[in-house]
Amino acid sequence: MMSKMSNKYILAAVILVTLSIGIWALSLPPISSPPQSDNTKQHIDPNWTFPFENETATPLPDFRPVVAEVIPSVVSVTTETVISSRFFGEYTEYGAGSGILVDDKGYIATNNHVVEEARSIYVELADGRTFPAETVGTDSLSDLAVIKIDTTDLPYAYWGDSSSLSLGEWVLAIGNALGEGIIVTQGIVSRLNVSVDIAGNTLYGLIQTTAAINPGNSGGPLVNMSGQVVGITSVKIVASEVEGMGFAISSDEAKPIIEDLIRYGHVTYPWLGVSIYTCLLYTSD
């Protein structure tokens, strides 16, 4: 009997507490957002919108006139090299590269590594004509070479001043990429006066560009927006973590070497030789 009375008192107490909490909650003032400081109100602008200055931004350049001007002077180079192998004997290996007509008499600038040790060289012009080519001269230190085809009245490239290039300037790389014919890629100048070591040989005065350079581009021109050759594409860094790091030999570095190869068939570099001799001096007592 006492247990039943206790349960009734407990139930009544719970009901009383619940009713008290509900009445207290109803008596609270409504929740409002915290007051904003005067400093915040000073910076509020209900009429603010994004500026529209970009509507008058300069559009990207039109590359088509540059390509139309340069492409007639760009050639595809195909080489045949005889390879000797212990297992397969002698066989012919075919290579692809690019070149630039430097005058109307058939002289073509390209890379040394494109024609090095080639038994036969063939050049295809932009108009589809194909000619055998002879090596005029090569220079492994600069990775430059000159070859010649026996024809005249050819369209040739105009050369620019690579020292006037600026970082961020638009450039085009044109060449026989992957041996698939003349292909054009665009990019900007990333760095200037770069040195790169290739198999123990250092190339100096290179132009780094984001324009895509692929196998077969070697020897082709890097041109500015005036259609002038400012470099000869030569090498790129290939790695899974690397993108857009191609290099071209600057026109200022290439022009005197090309001239020497055409005039003399080789390049003469200044050299200072120092020899050490051991001398025995005899004196008499």
ABEGO torsion letter per residue (X at the ends): XAAAAAAAAAAAAAAAAAAAAAAAAAABBBBBBBBBBAAAAAABBAABBBBAAAAABBBBBBAAAAAAAAAAABBBBBBBBBBBBAAAEBBBBBBBBBBBBABAAGBBBBBAAAABGBABBBBBBAAGBBBBBBBABBBAAAGBBBBBBBBBGBBBBBBBBAAABBBGBBBBBBBBBGGAEBBBBBBBBABBGBBBBBGGBBBBGBBBBABBBBBGABGBBBBBAAGBBABBBABBBBBAABBGBBBBBBAAAAAAAAAAAAAAGBBBBBBBBBBBBBBBBBBBX
